[in-house]
Structures are given as C-alpha cells and as structure tokens.
C-alpha cells in the first residue's frame, strides 16, 4: 500500500512530492515500524513513475516479502538534484569526471537534509506508527553522497545507512574531511557498494569512480566497525543494476527487529 502526498517546505522554499509505502497489514495491527528514507523518489517504487522508465520496483518487493517497514521516498526536482544532493560546491577532485570542466554545482545539501530532519521526519513520525529510534537512509549515486552526509551530521538519527554506487567524487575532499571529524561509532550498520564498470567496461572513469568509493570505505572502516563494502564485478551505473541490490536495502532489518 502506498500514500502519495505533497509537503510544503520552508527549508526548500517549495513543495515536495512524498511517496510512503506501508506494510500490507499496517491497518490491521498496532505495531510500530522502522522507517527507511530514500532519495530520487520517482525511481523507488514503480516503473511507470520512474525517470527513464526503470525503477527499483520496491513496491512489489516489499509486498512480496511482507516486510515490516515503512519506506519514505522523496521525489527529486530534476533541475535541483545536483545542488540538493551535494552539500558543498563541487571541488577539484570532481573535474576529471565532468565533460565540462568549468561547470559548478552543489551547495544546497544541508538545507535538503534539514528539510528531512526538521520537517518531513516529524510529519512522518506523527502520521504513521514509527519506531523513531530505528531510522535508516539509502541513496544511489549522488543520493549516496547526501546520505553519508546526513549520517555524519545526524548519526544518532540515521543509524542504518545504505549506499549504492555513491557519487562521492562531486564533494570528495569535503566528505573525507567530514568523516575524519565525525564520531560514527553509534551507527548500527553501513552498507556500501560500487561496480567495476560504473561508466562502462575498460573505462578510466569507471576505475576512478571505484577508487573514490574505496577511499571513503577505508576512512569509514577507521571510524566504525559495522561497514560492509562490496565491489561488484561488471555492474554498471543504471537501475537494472541497482535492482539486483534491492535486498541490501533491508539487510539491517533482522538486527533491528531483534533489538
């Protein structure tokens, strides 16, 4: 079952479409549920909503597996995606990844995360039966960058983190600095992965994308003991590849349910 609604945000100075998946038996019980927040909301649940026509198909997956979890997907604004998913302006590290070396983007990520923490999450916790202490966040590509940023700024809120093919390169210098000064020992789980062919086989960009993720994984392993980093041979930067990893979005649930 899914609710779709718009929420007005003072932080973002606009309205944002929110899609919320609730368990099939939600209205038949009084149970409380963990919550997973996800970015790129159009691409989370259904193909007919997805940009490009391919989604994670999460609605079917959650229903088929009868998962006891609430999934909150936040639609992107396509013209603002790079700005909202990057906490800082892109740095020198990002230049080799860009066709236009002069392009500048990013810097609105803090406002976007404040919207989630100060406006969206309180609304979700008030409207649905949530386990407020069991909150996860997942992101893909630049969505992975902003997810890790959220974990560093609010580690006591987002205690379970899932990162698919994260685009750290856009803010590589700054996110590494932030990891270095953040206490991440309170995290319950952190899963991240990266394909070896993100930008195509035998590609220099694919190699550098993996190196970017390896650098972050190395730093995270120094900060907490719950990091899992998988290198996925041959996997590319597209939703057909991301679909294969959907089970990892919920890998934290067993520990959370038993806790």
N, C-alpha and C positions, 0 to 999 in steps of 0.2 A: 504494500500500500504506500502511496506517495502523496504528500501535500506539496503544492506549489503556490508560493505567495511572494509578494514584493515587500521589502522593508525599506523605510526611509532612513538614511544615514546622515547624521550631522558630520561625522568624520570624513565621509567620502563626498559629501555635498551632492548626493544623487540617490536614486532608488536602485536597489539591487534585488534581482530575482534569486530566490532561495528555493531549493528542492530538498524535501525531507522524506527519507524512506523510513518507515516504521515497521516493526515486526508484524507478521500476519496475525498473531494473537494479541496484539497490543491492547485492543479494546475489550478483550475477554479476561484480562488479568489486572492486577495492581502492581505488577513488577516494575522496578526501575531498571534502566538500561544504560550501558556505556554509550558514548557518543563519538563518532568519527567525523571530523570536519575535513572536507575536501575542496580543492580549488578547481577551476575550469569546469564549473557545474554542468554546463550543457553537455559535456562529454562523459559524464559519470554514469548515467542510468540507462538511457535508451538511444538507439541508433538514429531514430527519427528526430531527435533533438540535437544530435551531435554536429559540431562544426566538422565538415568533411565526411559526415555520414557514418562514422565508425566511433562507437563509444566503448566504455569498459563493460557495458551491459550488466551493470551492478544490480539493477532491479531484479533481473532474472536470477542472478547468482545468490543474492540474499534470500529471496523467496524459496528457491530450490533447496537451499541448505538450511532453511529455517533458523537463520542466525538471530540471536538475541542482541541486536544492536540497532541504534538509531544512526543513520548516515545523513549528514547535513552537507549538501553540495551548494557552493556559492558560485553563481554564474560570473563569468568574466565579462568585462567590457573590452571588446577586441582592440579598440583604439588606445586603451589604457593598460592593457595586460602587462607590457614590459615595464611600465612605470610602477604599477601596483605590486608586481611580483619581485621587484628589485628594491631593496631597502636603500641603496645608495646609487649614485650615478655610476655607470659602467666605467671600469678602470682600464689601465694599460693592458692588463692580462687578457682582456676580452678582445683586443683588436685583431689578433690572428684568426679569430672565429667569425669575424664580420666581413661581408663583402664590401661594405662602405666603411672604411677605417675611421671616417670622420663623424660617424653617427654617434649621438649621445642619447641615452635613455636611462630611466630608473630614478629612484629617489622618493617614491610615494609609498614604499612598502611599510613604513612604520604606521602611517595613517590607516592603511588597509588592515593591518593586524590589530590596531586599536579598535577599528570597527568590529572585528570579530570578537575581541575580548570584552569590550565595554558596551557594545550594543547588541550584537547578534547572540552571543552566548547567553547573556542574561535573559533574552527573549525565549530562547530555546529551553533553558532550564525552567522558566516559568510556565511555558506552554505544554511541555512534554515531561514525562516521568523519567528524569535522567539521573544517572549516578554522577554527580558533579565532580567527584574525585577521580573518575575514570574517563578521561578525555584524551582522544587521540587526534592526530592530524596527519594527513597524507598529501603529497604533492608530486606532480610529474614535471620534469624539465625545469623551467623557471619556477613552477609551483613547488618543486623540491627545495629550491633556494629559499623561498619565502617561508616554507615550512620549518626549515632548520633555523632560520632567523627567529621565528616565533618560539621555537623550543629554547633558544638561548635567552630570549627576553623574558619568557614566561615558563620556565622549566617546571614550576610547581603546578601549572595548569595543563600543559600538553605533555603528559608523561609517557606517551607512546607515540613514536614518530616513524613514518614510512615514507621513503624517498625513492622514486623510480627515475632513473636516468637524469639526475638533478643537474640543472644548468648553473652550477656554481661559478663557472668561468666569468659570468657577467659581473659579479662582485667578488671575485676570488680573493683579492687582497684583504678586503674588509671583513668578509665572513671568516677568514682564517684568524684575523685579529680578534674578532668577537669570540670565537671558540676558545682562544687562548686565555681569555679573561673571565670565562663563564664557568660556574660550577654546574656540571651536568650529571653529578653523581645521583641526583634524585630521579633521573629517568628510569622508567621500568623496562622499556625496550626501544631499540632504534634499529630499524631495518633499512638498508640502502643497497641499491644495485646499479649496474651500468653494463651496457652491451659493448662488445668489442667492435661493432660495426654501426655505431650510432649515426654516422654520416655516410655510411656505405663501406663496402669492403676495401681493404688496402688504401684507406684514406688517412692522410695526415691529420685531418680534423678529428676523425674517429679516435686516433691514438691520443691526441691531446685532450679530448673530452674524457677519456678514461683516466689519463694522468691527473686531470683536475679532480676527479672523484676519488682517486687513490690518495691524493694529498689530504683531502678532507677526512677520509676514512682513517688515515694514520693519526691525524690530530684528535679525532673523536675517540679513538681507542685509548688515547692517553688520558682522556677526561672521564670516561665511564666504562664500565665493564659489560655493558649489555648491547654492544654494537655487533650487528651482523652485516657483512659486506660481501655481496655475491657479484662476481664477474661473469657475465652471461655471454658465452661464445656465440658469435654470429648475430646476436639480437640487435635490431635497428631502432631508430627513434621514431616509432609510429604506434598507433593504437592497436594494430594487430599484434604487435609485440607486447605492448602493455597489458593487453587482455590476458596473456598467458600468466601474468604475475599476480592476478587478482587475489588468489588465495593468501598471498603475503600481506594484503591489506588487513586481514583479520587474524594473522598469526599470533597477535598479542592476546586474543580473546580468552584462550584457555587459562592463562595465568590470571587474567583479570576476573574471570568468573569464579575461579577457585580462591581468589584472595579475600 
